[in-house]
Amino acid sequence: MIFTPLARDELNGPRGPGYRKMLEGSAVGRGGTPDEVGNVGALLMGEEGAFITGSDFLMDGGVTAEYWFGDRSEN
């Protein structure tokens, strides 16, 4: 979850508890910021990313890994 105004509304809505649990269980333990998404864009558009082509960047703070492989505190 990237903390935009819409995401903040979702956190305060009926599904908020589920979203908070998901974020707390992620590797970084929080949601992302628009600036963090922008940093990846800057990398891709800048000299440091000149050789990157045709890639997907999963920016979820570890939520997907937690979903597939379980709670990191159990390992």
N, CA, C and O atoms as a Tripos MOL2 file, in Angstrom:
@<TRIPOS>MOLECULE
protein
  300   299    75     0     0
PROTEIN
NO_CHARGES

@<TRIPOS>ATOM
      1 N           0.8470   -1.1650    0.0000 N.3       1 MET1
      2 CA          0.0000    0.0000    0.0000 C.3       1 MET1
      3 C           0.8990    1.2360    0.0000 C.2       1 MET1
      4 O           1.7960    1.3720    0.8320 O.2       1 MET1
      5 N           0.6390    2.1230   -0.9430 N.am      2 ILE2
      6 CA          1.3350    3.4020   -0.9940 C.3       2 ILE2
      7 C           0.4150    4.4350   -0.3510 C.2       2 ILE2
      8 O          -0.7490    4.5530   -0.7330 O.2       2 ILE2
      9 N           0.9230    5.1720    0.6060 N.am      3 PHE3
     10 CA          0.0990    6.1060    1.3680 C.3       3 PHE3
     11 C          -0.2660    7.3480    0.5630 C.2       3 PHE3
     12 O           0.4230    8.3680    0.5850 O.2       3 PHE3
     13 N          -1.3730    7.2140   -0.1410 N.am      4 THR4
     14 CA         -2.0010    8.3110   -0.8620 C.3       4 THR4
     15 C          -3.2650    8.6810   -0.0870 C.2       4 THR4
     16 O          -3.6350    7.9710    0.8480 O.2       4 THR4
     17 N          -3.9340    9.7750   -0.4520 N.am      5 PRO5
     18 CA         -5.1950   10.0860    0.2340 C.3       5 PRO5
     19 C          -6.2050    8.9390    0.1590 C.2       5 PRO5
     20 O          -6.8930    8.6640    1.1410 O.2       5 PRO5
     21 N          -6.3020    8.2690   -0.9910 N.am      6 LEU6
     22 CA         -7.2290    7.1450   -1.1150 C.3       6 LEU6
     23 C          -6.8390    5.9970   -0.1850 C.2       6 LEU6
     24 O          -7.7050    5.3900    0.4450 O.2       6 LEU6
     25 N          -5.5540    5.7000   -0.0970 N.am      7 ALA7
     26 CA         -5.1000    4.6270    0.7910 C.3       7 ALA7
     27 C          -5.3920    4.9650    2.2470 C.2       7 ALA7
     28 O          -5.7800    4.0910    3.0220 O.2       7 ALA7
     29 N          -5.2100    6.2120    2.6190 N.am      8 ARG8
     30 CA         -5.5230    6.6070    3.9980 C.3       8 ARG8
     31 C          -7.0150    6.4450    4.2860 C.2       8 ARG8
     32 O          -7.3930    6.0500    5.3890 O.2       8 ARG8
     33 N          -7.8640    6.7480    3.3000 N.am      9 ASP9
     34 CA         -9.3010    6.5140    3.4680 C.3       9 ASP9
     35 C          -9.5740    5.0280    3.6680 C.2       9 ASP9
     36 O         -10.3910    4.6590    4.5110 O.2       9 ASP9
     37 N          -8.9030    4.1750    2.9050 N.am     10 GLU10
     38 CA         -9.0850    2.7290    3.0480 C.3      10 GLU10
     39 C          -8.6750    2.2550    4.4430 C.2      10 GLU10
     40 O          -9.3390    1.4020    5.0310 O.2      10 GLU10
     41 N          -7.5840    2.8060    4.9700 N.am     11 LEU11
     42 CA         -7.1350    2.4140    6.3170 C.3      11 LEU11
     43 C          -8.1530    2.7850    7.3880 C.2      11 LEU11
     44 O          -8.2270    2.1360    8.4310 O.2      11 LEU11
     45 N          -8.9280    3.8170    7.1330 N.am     12 ASN12
     46 CA         -9.9330    4.2500    8.0980 C.3      12 ASN12
     47 C         -11.3140    3.6770    7.7950 C.2      12 ASN12
     48 O         -12.2760    3.9670    8.5070 O.2      12 ASN12
     49 N         -11.4160    2.8680    6.7470 N.am     13 GLY13
     50 CA        -12.6900    2.2760    6.3640 C.3      13 GLY13
     51 C         -12.8820    0.9020    6.9820 C.2      13 GLY13
     52 O         -12.1090    0.4830    7.8440 O.2      13 GLY13
     53 N         -13.9160    0.2060    6.5350 N.am     14 PRO14
     54 CA        -14.2430   -1.1000    7.1200 C.3      14 PRO14
     55 C         -13.1610   -2.1620    6.9180 C.2      14 PRO14
     56 O         -13.0810   -3.1050    7.7050 O.2      14 PRO14
     57 N         -12.3310   -2.0320    5.8860 N.am     15 ARG15
     58 CA        -11.2620   -3.0020    5.6540 C.3      15 ARG15
     59 C          -9.9460   -2.5790    6.3030 C.2      15 ARG15
     60 O          -8.9300   -3.2560    6.1480 O.2      15 ARG15
     61 N          -9.9640   -1.4700    7.0230 N.am     16 GLY16
     62 CA         -8.7550   -0.9380    7.6550 C.3      16 GLY16
     63 C          -7.9970   -1.9250    8.5170 C.2      16 GLY16
     64 O          -6.7770   -2.0300    8.3830 O.2      16 GLY16
     65 N          -8.6720   -2.6570    9.4010 N.am     17 PRO17
     66 CA         -7.9420   -3.6090   10.2500 C.3      17 PRO17
     67 C          -7.1650   -4.6530    9.4420 C.2      17 PRO17
     68 O          -6.0430   -5.0080    9.8030 O.2      17 PRO17
     69 N          -7.7520   -5.1360    8.3650 N.am     18 GLY18
     70 CA         -7.0560   -6.1090    7.5160 C.3      18 GLY18
     71 C          -5.8390   -5.5090    6.8360 C.2      18 GLY18
     72 O          -4.7900   -6.1470    6.7440 O.2      18 GLY18
     73 N          -5.9840   -4.2730    6.3570 N.am     19 TYR19
     74 CA         -4.8460   -3.5920    5.7390 C.3      19 TYR19
     75 C          -3.7280   -3.3520    6.7550 C.2      19 TYR19
     76 O          -2.5530   -3.5540    6.4490 O.2      19 TYR19
     77 N          -4.0940   -2.9210    7.9600 N.am     20 ARG20
     78 CA         -3.0740   -2.6740    8.9860 C.3      20 ARG20
     79 C          -2.3430   -3.9640    9.3520 C.2      20 ARG20
     80 O          -1.1260   -3.9530    9.5380 O.2      20 ARG20
     81 N          -3.0700   -5.0670    9.4560 N.am     21 LYS21
     82 CA         -2.4340   -6.3560    9.7470 C.3      21 LYS21
     83 C          -1.4750   -6.7410    8.6250 C.2      21 LYS21
     84 O          -0.3730   -7.2270    8.8840 O.2      21 LYS21
     85 N          -1.8940   -6.5250    7.3750 N.am     22 MET22
     86 CA         -1.0470   -6.8360    6.2270 C.3      22 MET22
     87 C           0.2370   -6.0090    6.2790 C.2      22 MET22
     88 O           1.3240   -6.5450    6.0660 O.2      22 MET22
     89 N           0.1250   -4.7300    6.5550 N.am     23 LEU23
     90 CA          1.3010   -3.8570    6.5990 C.3      23 LEU23
     91 C           2.2300   -4.2340    7.7500 C.2      23 LEU23
     92 O           3.4480   -4.2700    7.5800 O.2      23 LEU23
     93 N           1.6640   -4.5110    8.9050 N.am     24 GLU24
     94 CA          2.4800   -4.8760   10.0680 C.3      24 GLU24
     95 C           3.2250   -6.1840    9.8380 C.2      24 GLU24
     96 O           4.3140   -6.3720   10.3800 O.2      24 GLU24
     97 N           2.6590   -7.0930    9.0460 N.am     25 GLY25
     98 CA          3.2880   -8.3780    8.7830 C.3      25 GLY25
     99 C           4.3170   -8.3520    7.6660 C.2      25 GLY25
    100 O           5.0060   -9.3420    7.4210 O.2      25 GLY25
    101 N           4.4170   -7.2150    6.9890 N.am     26 SER26
    102 CA          5.3720   -7.1340    5.8870 C.3      26 SER26
    103 C           6.7950   -6.9850    6.4170 C.2      26 SER26
    104 O           7.0010   -6.6670    7.5880 O.2      26 SER26
    105 N           7.7620   -7.2170    5.5540 N.am     27 ALA27
    106 CA          9.1700   -7.1410    5.9650 C.3      27 ALA27
    107 C           9.5510   -5.7640    6.5010 C.2      27 ALA27
    108 O          10.3280   -5.6650    7.4510 O.2      27 ALA27
    109 N           9.0180   -4.7140    5.9100 N.am     28 VAL28
    110 CA          9.3680   -3.3680    6.3810 C.3      28 VAL28
    111 C           8.4070   -2.8560    7.4450 C.2      28 VAL28
    112 O           8.6990   -1.8660    8.1160 O.2      28 VAL28
    113 N           7.2660   -3.5150    7.6060 N.am     29 GLY29
    114 CA          6.3330   -3.1800    8.6750 C.3      29 GLY29
    115 C           5.5720   -1.8810    8.4840 C.2      29 GLY29
    116 O           5.0780   -1.3060    9.4540 O.2      29 GLY29
    117 N           5.4690   -1.4140    7.2560 N.am     30 ARG30
    118 CA          4.7610   -0.1550    6.9940 C.3      30 ARG30
    119 C           4.3930   -0.0890    5.5210 C.2      30 ARG30
    120 O           4.8290   -0.9130    4.7170 O.2      30 ARG30
    121 N           3.5990    0.8880    5.1910 N.am     31 GLY31
    122 CA          3.2890    1.1580    3.7940 C.3      31 GLY31
    123 C           4.3740    2.0300    3.1850 C.2      31 GLY31
    124 O           5.2720    2.5110    3.8760 O.2      31 GLY31
    125 N           4.2720    2.2200    1.8830 N.am     32 GLY32
    126 CA          5.2470    3.0370    1.1670 C.3      32 GLY32
    127 C           4.7710    4.4590    1.0000 C.2      32 GLY32
    128 O           3.6260    4.7890    1.3080 O.2      32 GLY32
    129 N           5.6600    5.2950    0.5100 N.am     33 THR33
    130 CA          5.3320    6.6930    0.2610 C.3      33 THR33
    131 C           5.3970    6.9710   -1.2380 C.2      33 THR33
    132 O           6.1030    6.2770   -1.9690 O.2      33 THR33
    133 N           4.6690    7.9780   -1.6940 N.am     34 PRO34
    134 CA          4.7950    8.3590   -3.0960 C.3      34 PRO34
    135 C           6.2410    8.6920   -3.4750 C.2      34 PRO34
    136 O           6.6620    8.4140   -4.5980 O.2      34 PRO34
    137 N           6.9930    9.2730   -2.5660 N.am     35 ASP35
    138 CA          8.3930    9.5840   -2.8530 C.3      35 ASP35
    139 C           9.2110    8.3250   -3.1100 C.2      35 ASP35
    140 O          10.1160    8.3360   -3.9450 O.2      35 ASP35
    141 N           8.9060    7.2460   -2.4080 N.am     36 GLU36
    142 CA          9.6340    5.9940   -2.6340 C.3      36 GLU36
    143 C           9.3350    5.4340   -4.0230 C.2      36 GLU36
    144 O          10.2190    4.8670   -4.6670 O.2      36 GLU36
    145 N           8.1120    5.5870   -4.4820 N.am     37 VAL37
    146 CA          7.7830    5.1760   -5.8470 C.3      37 VAL37
    147 C           8.5380    6.0690   -6.8330 C.2      37 VAL37
    148 O           9.0820    5.5870   -7.8270 O.2      37 VAL37
    149 N           8.5650    7.3660   -6.5500 N.am     38 GLY38
    150 CA          9.2980    8.2960   -7.3990 C.3      38 GLY38
    151 C          10.7820    7.9850   -7.4660 C.2      38 GLY38
    152 O          11.4110    8.1880   -8.5050 O.2      38 GLY38
    153 N          11.3490    7.4940   -6.3700 N.am     39 ASN39
    154 CA         12.7730    7.1270   -6.3700 C.3      39 ASN39
    155 C          13.0670    6.0180   -7.3680 C.2      39 ASN39
    156 O          14.1000    6.0350   -8.0370 O.2      39 ASN39
    157 N          12.1560    5.0540   -7.4690 N.am     40 VAL40
    158 CA         12.3520    3.9860   -8.4440 C.3      40 VAL40
    159 C          12.2280    4.5500   -9.8630 C.2      40 VAL40
    160 O          12.9910    4.1750  -10.7540 O.2      40 VAL40
    161 N          11.2720    5.4430  -10.0650 N.am     41 GLY41
    162 CA         11.1470    6.0900  -11.3650 C.3      41 GLY41
    163 C          12.4020    6.8640  -11.7280 C.2      41 GLY41
    164 O          12.8600    6.8180  -12.8690 O.2      41 GLY41
    165 N          12.9570    7.5760  -10.7540 N.am     42 ALA42
    166 CA         14.1870    8.3300  -11.0050 C.3      42 ALA42
    167 C          15.3490    7.3980  -11.3400 C.2      42 ALA42
    168 O          16.1620    7.7020  -12.2120 O.2      42 ALA42
    169 N          15.4230    6.2710  -10.6490 N.am     43 LEU43
    170 CA         16.4560    5.2880  -10.9620 C.3      43 LEU43
    171 C          16.3310    4.8250  -12.4020 C.2      43 LEU43
    172 O          17.3170    4.7860  -13.1380 O.2      43 LEU43
    173 N          15.1090    4.4710  -12.8040 N.am     44 LEU44
    174 CA         14.8940    3.9460  -14.1470 C.3      44 LEU44
    175 C          15.1610    4.9860  -15.2280 C.2      44 LEU44
    176 O          15.6070    4.6440  -16.3230 O.2      44 LEU44
    177 N          14.8950    6.2330  -14.9290 N.am     45 MET45
    178 CA         15.0890    7.2940  -15.9290 C.3      45 MET45
    179 C          16.4950    7.8700  -15.9100 C.2      45 MET45
    180 O          16.8960    8.5720  -16.8390 O.2      45 MET45
    181 N          17.2390    7.5770  -14.8640 N.am     46 GLY46
    182 CA         18.5650    8.1580  -14.7120 C.3      46 GLY46
    183 C          19.6760    7.2910  -15.2680 C.2      46 GLY46
    184 O          19.4420    6.1890  -15.7640 O.2      46 GLY46
    185 N          20.8580    7.7980  -15.1770 N.am     47 GLU47
    186 CA         22.0470    7.1060  -15.6740 C.3      47 GLU47
    187 C          22.2490    5.7560  -14.9890 C.2      47 GLU47
    188 O          22.6690    4.7910  -15.6280 O.2      47 GLU47
    189 N          21.9530    5.6840  -13.6930 N.am     48 GLU48
    190 CA         22.1510    4.4410  -12.9460 C.3      48 GLU48
    191 C          21.2540    3.3090  -13.4530 C.2      48 GLU48
    192 O          21.5680    2.1360  -13.2480 O.2      48 GLU48
    193 N          20.1510    3.6460  -14.1060 N.am     49 GLY49
    194 CA         19.2360    2.6300  -14.6080 C.3      49 GLY49
    195 C          19.3030    2.4380  -16.1060 C.2      49 GLY49
    196 O          18.3970    1.8500  -16.6960 O.2      49 GLY49
    197 N          20.3530    2.9200  -16.7260 N.am     50 ALA50
    198 CA         20.4490    2.9070  -18.1860 C.3      50 ALA50
    199 C          20.3980    1.4980  -18.7880 C.2      50 ALA50
    200 O          19.9790    1.3400  -19.9350 O.2      50 ALA50
    201 N          20.8100    0.4910  -18.0470 N.am     51 PHE51
    202 CA         20.8610   -0.8690  -18.5920 C.3      51 PHE51
    203 C          19.6300   -1.6930  -18.2060 C.2      51 PHE51
    204 O          19.5190   -2.8550  -18.5950 O.2      51 PHE51
    205 N          18.7090   -1.1030  -17.4460 N.am     52 ILE52
    206 CA         17.5080   -1.8190  -17.0190 C.3      52 ILE52
    207 C          16.4490   -1.6910  -18.1110 C.2      52 ILE52
    208 O          16.0570   -0.5850  -18.4840 O.2      52 ILE52
    209 N          15.9950   -2.8320  -18.6170 N.am     53 THR53
    210 CA         14.9420   -2.8440  -19.6320 C.3      53 THR53
    211 C          13.9940   -3.9970  -19.3570 C.2      53 THR53
    212 O          14.4230   -5.0550  -18.8970 O.2      53 THR53
    213 N          12.7320   -3.8080  -19.6280 N.am     54 GLY54
    214 CA         11.7600   -4.8880  -19.5630 C.3      54 GLY54
    215 C          11.6430   -5.5690  -18.2160 C.2      54 GLY54
    216 O          11.5010   -6.7900  -18.1530 O.2      54 GLY54
    217 N          11.7000   -4.8170  -17.1540 N.am     55 SER55
    218 CA         11.6390   -5.4120  -15.8160 C.3      55 SER55
    219 C          10.3810   -4.9660  -15.0820 C.2      55 SER55
    220 O           9.8230   -3.9050  -15.3620 O.2      55 SER55
    221 N           9.9480   -5.7950  -14.1390 N.am     56 ASP56
    222 CA          8.8730   -5.4430  -13.2170 C.3      56 ASP56
    223 C           9.4990   -5.2090  -11.8550 C.2      56 ASP56
    224 O          10.3790   -5.9610  -11.4350 O.2      56 ASP56
    225 N           9.0630   -4.1960  -11.1790 N.am     57 PHE57
    226 CA          9.5620   -3.9000   -9.8390 C.3      57 PHE57
    227 C           8.4030   -4.0140   -8.8650 C.2      57 PHE57
    228 O           7.4670   -3.2150   -8.8950 O.2      57 PHE57
    229 N           8.4770   -5.0090   -8.0090 N.am     58 LEU58
    230 CA          7.4470   -5.2180   -7.0040 C.3      58 LEU58
    231 C           7.7680   -4.3330   -5.8120 C.2      58 LEU58
    232 O           8.7530   -4.5530   -5.1080 O.2      58 LEU58
    233 N           6.9460   -3.3500   -5.5970 N.am     59 MET59
    234 CA          7.1710   -2.4040   -4.4970 C.3      59 MET59
    235 C           6.0690   -2.5990   -3.4640 C.2      59 MET59
    236 O           5.0910   -1.8510   -3.4350 O.2      59 MET59
    237 N           6.2360   -3.6040   -2.6240 N.am     60 ASP60
    238 CA          5.2000   -3.8790   -1.6360 C.3      60 ASP60
    239 C           5.7480   -4.0750   -0.2290 C.2      60 ASP60
    240 O           5.0180   -4.5100    0.6610 O.2      60 ASP60
    241 N           7.0010   -3.7650   -0.0200 N.am     61 GLY61
    242 CA          7.5780   -3.8560    1.3200 C.3      61 GLY61
    243 C           7.6350   -5.2660    1.8780 C.2      61 GLY61
    244 O           7.8350   -5.4490    3.0780 O.2      61 GLY61
    245 N           7.4620   -6.2620    1.0260 N.am     62 GLY62
    246 CA          7.5200   -7.6480    1.4730 C.3      62 GLY62
    247 C           6.1690   -8.2930    1.7120 C.2      62 GLY62
    248 O           6.1010   -9.4190    2.2050 O.2      62 GLY62
    249 N           5.0720   -7.5860    1.3640 N.am     63 VAL63
    250 CA          3.7370   -8.1420    1.5870 C.3      63 VAL63
    251 C           3.5380   -9.4440    0.8130 C.2      63 VAL63
    252 O           2.9950  -10.4070    1.3540 O.2      63 VAL63
    253 N           3.9690   -9.4820   -0.4400 N.am     64 THR64
    254 CA          3.7910  -10.6870   -1.2470 C.3      64 THR64
    255 C           4.5820  -11.8570   -0.6770 C.2      64 THR64
    256 O           4.0740  -12.9770   -0.6310 O.2      64 THR64
    257 N           5.8020  -11.6210   -0.2490 N.am     65 ALA65
    258 CA          6.6120  -12.6900    0.3420 C.3      65 ALA65
    259 C           5.9600  -13.2210    1.6070 C.2      65 ALA65
    260 O           5.9570  -14.4300    1.8390 O.2      65 ALA65
    261 N           5.4090  -12.3380    2.4250 N.am     66 GLU66
    262 CA          4.7380  -12.7610    3.6530 C.3      66 GLU66
    263 C           3.5160  -13.6010    3.3100 C.2      66 GLU66
    264 O           3.2330  -14.5980    3.9740 O.2      66 GLU66
    265 N           2.7960  -13.1970    2.2740 N.am     67 TYR67
    266 CA          1.6030  -13.9420    1.8490 C.3      67 TYR67
    267 C           1.9710  -15.3610    1.4240 C.2      67 TYR67
    268 O           1.3240  -16.3230    1.8380 O.2      67 TYR67
    269 N           3.0070  -15.4920    0.6000 N.am     68 TRP68
    270 CA          3.3770  -16.7960    0.0600 C.3      68 TRP68
    271 C           4.1850  -17.6460    1.0280 C.2      68 TRP68
    272 O           4.0490  -18.8700    1.0220 O.2      68 TRP68
    273 N           5.0120  -17.0400    1.8510 N.am     69 PHE69
    274 CA          5.9630  -17.8150    2.6640 C.3      69 PHE69
    275 C           5.7290  -17.7210    4.1600 C.2      69 PHE69
    276 O           6.4500  -18.3500    4.9340 O.2      69 PHE69
    277 N           4.7340  -16.9480    4.5830 N.am     70 GLY70
    278 CA          4.3760  -16.9030    5.9760 C.3      70 GLY70
    279 C           5.0430  -15.8100    6.7740 C.2      70 GLY70
    280 O           5.8970  -15.0720    6.2830 O.2      70 GLY70
    281 N           4.6330  -15.7320    7.9910 N.am     71 ASP71
    282 CA          5.1180  -14.7270    8.9210 C.3      71 ASP71
    283 C           6.6210  -14.8990    9.1190 C.2      71 ASP71
    284 O           7.0850  -15.9820    9.4760 O.2      71 ASP71
    285 N           7.3670  -13.8450    8.8920 N.am     72 ARG72
    286 CA          8.8350  -13.9050    8.9920 C.3      72 ARG72
    287 C           9.3010  -14.1860   10.4230 C.2      72 ARG72
    288 O          10.4140  -14.6730   10.6220 O.2      72 ARG72
    289 N           8.4690  -13.8880   11.4110 N.am     73 SER73
    290 CA          8.8690  -14.1350   12.7960 C.3      73 SER73
    291 C           8.8010  -15.6230   13.1470 C.2      73 SER73
    292 O           9.3520  -16.0480   14.1620 O.2      73 SER73
    293 N           8.1310  -16.4050   12.3160 N.am     74 GLU74
    294 CA          8.0320  -17.8450   12.5620 C.3      74 GLU74
    295 C           9.2570  -18.6020   12.0600 C.2      74 GLU74
    296 O           9.4460  -19.7650   12.4180 O.2      74 GLU74
    297 N          10.0800  -17.9790   11.2500 N.am     75 ASN75
    298 CA         11.2410  -18.6700   10.6430 C.3      75 ASN75
    299 C          12.4990  -18.4900   11.4460 C.2      75 ASN75
    300 O          13.5510  -19.0070   11.0690 O.2      75 ASN75
@<TRIPOS>BOND
     1     1     2 1
     2     2     3 1
     3     3     4 2
     4     3     5 am
     5     5     6 1
     6     6     7 1
     7     7     8 2
     8     7     9 am
     9     9    10 1
    10    10    11 1
    11    11    12 2
    12    11    13 am
    13    13    14 1
    14    14    15 1
    15    15    16 2
    16    15    17 am
    17    17    18 1
    18    18    19 1
    19    19    20 2
    20    19    21 am
    21    21    22 1
    22    22    23 1
    23    23    24 2
    24    23    25 am
    25    25    26 1
    26    26    27 1
    27    27    28 2
    28    27    29 am
    29    29    30 1
    30    30    31 1
    31    31    32 2
    32    31    33 am
    33    33    34 1
    34    34    35 1
    35    35    36 2
    36    35    37 am
    37    37    38 1
    38    38    39 1
    39    39    40 2
    40    39    41 am
    41    41    42 1
    42    42    43 1
    43    43    44 2
    44    43    45 am
    45    45    46 1
    46    46    47 1
    47    47    48 2
    48    47    49 am
    49    49    50 1
    50    50    51 1
    51    51    52 2
    52    51    53 am
    53    53    54 1
    54    54    55 1
    55    55    56 2
    56    55    57 am
    57    57    58 1
    58    58    59 1
    59    59    60 2
    60    59    61 am
    61    61    62 1
    62    62    63 1
    63    63    64 2
    64    63    65 am
    65    65    66 1
    66    66    67 1
    67    67    68 2
    68    67    69 am
    69    69    70 1
    70    70    71 1
    71    71    72 2
    72    71    73 am
    73    73    74 1
    74    74    75 1
    75    75    76 2
    76    75    77 am
    77    77    78 1
    78    78    79 1
    79    79    80 2
    80    79    81 am
    81    81    82 1
    82    82    83 1
    83    83    84 2
    84    83    85 am
    85    85    86 1
    86    86    87 1
    87    87    88 2
    88    87    89 am
    89    89    90 1
    90    90    91 1
    91    91    92 2
    92    91    93 am
    93    93    94 1
    94    94    95 1
    95    95    96 2
    96    95    97 am
    97    97    98 1
    98    98    99 1
    99    99   100 2
   100    99   101 am
   101   101   102 1
   102   102   103 1
   103   103   104 2
   104   103   105 am
   105   105   106 1
   106   106   107 1
   107   107   108 2
   108   107   109 am
   109   109   110 1
   110   110   111 1
   111   111   112 2
   112   111   113 am
   113   113   114 1
   114   114   115 1
   115   115   116 2
   116   115   117 am
   117   117   118 1
   118   118   119 1
   119   119   120 2
   120   119   121 am
   121   121   122 1
   122   122   123 1
   123   123   124 2
   124   123   125 am
   125   125   126 1
   126   126   127 1
   127   127   128 2
   128   127   129 am
   129   129   130 1
   130   130   131 1
   131   131   132 2
   132   131   133 am
   133   133   134 1
   134   134   135 1
   135   135   136 2
   136   135   137 am
   137   137   138 1
   138   138   139 1
   139   139   140 2
   140   139   141 am
   141   141   142 1
   142   142   143 1
   143   143   144 2
   144   143   145 am
   145   145   146 1
   146   146   147 1
   147   147   148 2
   148   147   149 am
   149   149   150 1
   150   150   151 1
   151   151   152 2
   152   151   153 am
   153   153   154 1
   154   154   155 1
   155   155   156 2
   156   155   157 am
   157   157   158 1
   158   158   159 1
   159   159   160 2
   160   159   161 am
   161   161   162 1
   162   162   163 1
   163   163   164 2
   164   163   165 am
   165   165   166 1
   166   166   167 1
   167   167   168 2
   168   167   169 am
   169   169   170 1
   170   170   171 1
   171   171   172 2
   172   171   173 am
   173   173   174 1
   174   174   175 1
   175   175   176 2
   176   175   177 am
   177   177   178 1
   178   178   179 1
   179   179   180 2
   180   179   181 am
   181   181   182 1
   182   182   183 1
   183   183   184 2
   184   183   185 am
   185   185   186 1
   186   186   187 1
   187   187   188 2
   188   187   189 am
   189   189   190 1
   190   190   191 1
   191   191   192 2
   192   191   193 am
   193   193   194 1
   194   194   195 1
   195   195   196 2
   196   195   197 am
   197   197   198 1
   198   198   199 1
   199   199   200 2
   200   199   201 am
   201   201   202 1
   202   202   203 1
   203   203   204 2
   204   203   205 am
   205   205   206 1
   206   206   207 1
   207   207   208 2
   208   207   209 am
   209   209   210 1
   210   210   211 1
   211   211   212 2
   212   211   213 am
   213   213   214 1
   214   214   215 1
   215   215   216 2
   216   215   217 am
   217   217   218 1
   218   218   219 1
   219   219   220 2
   220   219   221 am
   221   221   222 1
   222   222   223 1
   223   223   224 2
   224   223   225 am
   225   225   226 1
   226   226   227 1
   227   227   228 2
   228   227   229 am
   229   229   230 1
   230   230   231 1
   231   231   232 2
   232   231   233 am
   233   233   234 1
   234   234   235 1
   235   235   236 2
   236   235   237 am
   237   237   238 1
   238   238   239 1
   239   239   240 2
   240   239   241 am
   241   241   242 1
   242   242   243 1
   243   243   244 2
   244   243   245 am
   245   245   246 1
   246   246   247 1
   247   247   248 2
   248   247   249 am
   249   249   250 1
   250   250   251 1
   251   251   252 2
   252   251   253 am
   253   253   254 1
   254   254   255 1
   255   255   256 2
   256   255   257 am
   257   257   258 1
   258   258   259 1
   259   259   260 2
   260   259   261 am
   261   261   262 1
   262   262   263 1
   263   263   264 2
   264   263   265 am
   265   265   266 1
   266   266   267 1
   267   267   268 2
   268   267   269 am
   269   269   270 1
   270   270   271 1
   271   271   272 2
   272   271   273 am
   273   273   274 1
   274   274   275 1
   275   275   276 2
   276   275   277 am
   277   277   278 1
   278   278   279 1
   279   279   280 2
   280   279   281 am
   281   281   282 1
   282   282   283 1
   283   283   284 2
   284   283   285 am
   285   285   286 1
   286   286   287 1
   287   287   288 2
   288   287   289 am
   289   289   290 1
   290   290   291 1
   291   291   292 2
   292   291   293 am
   293   293   294 1
   294   294   295 1
   295   295   296 2
   296   295   297 am
   297   297   298 1
   298   298   299 1
   299   299   300 2
@<TRIPOS>SUBSTRUCTURE
     1 MET1         2 RESIDUE 1 A MET
     2 ILE2         6 RESIDUE 1 A ILE
     3 PHE3        10 RESIDUE 1 A PHE
     4 THR4        14 RESIDUE 1 A THR
     5 PRO5        18 RESIDUE 1 A PRO
     6 LEU6        22 RESIDUE 1 A LEU
     7 ALA7        26 RESIDUE 1 A ALA
     8 ARG8        30 RESIDUE 1 A ARG
     9 ASP9        34 RESIDUE 1 A ASP
    10 GLU10       38 RESIDUE 1 A GLU
    11 LEU11       42 RESIDUE 1 A LEU
    12 ASN12       46 RESIDUE 1 A ASN
    13 GLY13       50 RESIDUE 1 A GLY
    14 PRO14       54 RESIDUE 1 A PRO
    15 ARG15       58 RESIDUE 1 A ARG
    16 GLY16       62 RESIDUE 1 A GLY
    17 PRO17       66 RESIDUE 1 A PRO
    18 GLY18       70 RESIDUE 1 A GLY
    19 TYR19       74 RESIDUE 1 A TYR
    20 ARG20       78 RESIDUE 1 A ARG
    21 LYS21       82 RESIDUE 1 A LYS
    22 MET22       86 RESIDUE 1 A MET
    23 LEU23       90 RESIDUE 1 A LEU
    24 GLU24       94 RESIDUE 1 A GLU
    25 GLY25       98 RESIDUE 1 A GLY
    26 SER26      102 RESIDUE 1 A SER
    27 ALA27      106 RESIDUE 1 A ALA
    28 VAL28      110 RESIDUE 1 A VAL
    29 GLY29      114 RESIDUE 1 A GLY
    30 ARG30      118 RESIDUE 1 A ARG
    31 GLY31      122 RESIDUE 1 A GLY
    32 GLY32      126 RESIDUE 1 A GLY
    33 THR33      130 RESIDUE 1 A THR
    34 PRO34      134 RESIDUE 1 A PRO
    35 ASP35      138 RESIDUE 1 A ASP
    36 GLU36      142 RESIDUE 1 A GLU
    37 VAL37      146 RESIDUE 1 A VAL
    38 GLY38      150 RESIDUE 1 A GLY
    39 ASN39      154 RESIDUE 1 A ASN
    40 VAL40      158 RESIDUE 1 A VAL
    41 GLY41      162 RESIDUE 1 A GLY
    42 ALA42      166 RESIDUE 1 A ALA
    43 LEU43      170 RESIDUE 1 A LEU
    44 LEU44      174 RESIDUE 1 A LEU
    45 MET45      178 RESIDUE 1 A MET
    46 GLY46      182 RESIDUE 1 A GLY
    47 GLU47      186 RESIDUE 1 A GLU
    48 GLU48      190 RESIDUE 1 A GLU
    49 GLY49      194 RESIDUE 1 A GLY
    50 ALA50      198 RESIDUE 1 A ALA
    51 PHE51      202 RESIDUE 1 A PHE
    52 ILE52      206 RESIDUE 1 A ILE
    53 THR53      210 RESIDUE 1 A THR
    54 GLY54      214 RESIDUE 1 A GLY
    55 SER55      218 RESIDUE 1 A SER
    56 ASP56      222 RESIDUE 1 A ASP
    57 PHE57      226 RESIDUE 1 A PHE
    58 LEU58      230 RESIDUE 1 A LEU
    59 MET59      234 RESIDUE 1 A MET
    60 ASP60      238 RESIDUE 1 A ASP
    61 GLY61      242 RESIDUE 1 A GLY
    62 GLY62      246 RESIDUE 1 A GLY
    63 VAL63      250 RESIDUE 1 A VAL
    64 THR64      254 RESIDUE 1 A THR
    65 ALA65      258 RESIDUE 1 A ALA
    66 GLU66      262 RESIDUE 1 A GLU
    67 TYR67      266 RESIDUE 1 A TYR
    68 TRP68      270 RESIDUE 1 A TRP
    69 PHE69      274 RESIDUE 1 A PHE
    70 GLY70      278 RESIDUE 1 A GLY
    71 ASP71      282 RESIDUE 1 A ASP
    72 ARG72      286 RESIDUE 1 A ARG
    73 SER73      290 RESIDUE 1 A SER
    74 GLU74      294 RESIDUE 1 A GLU
    75 ASN75      298 RESIDUE 1 A ASN
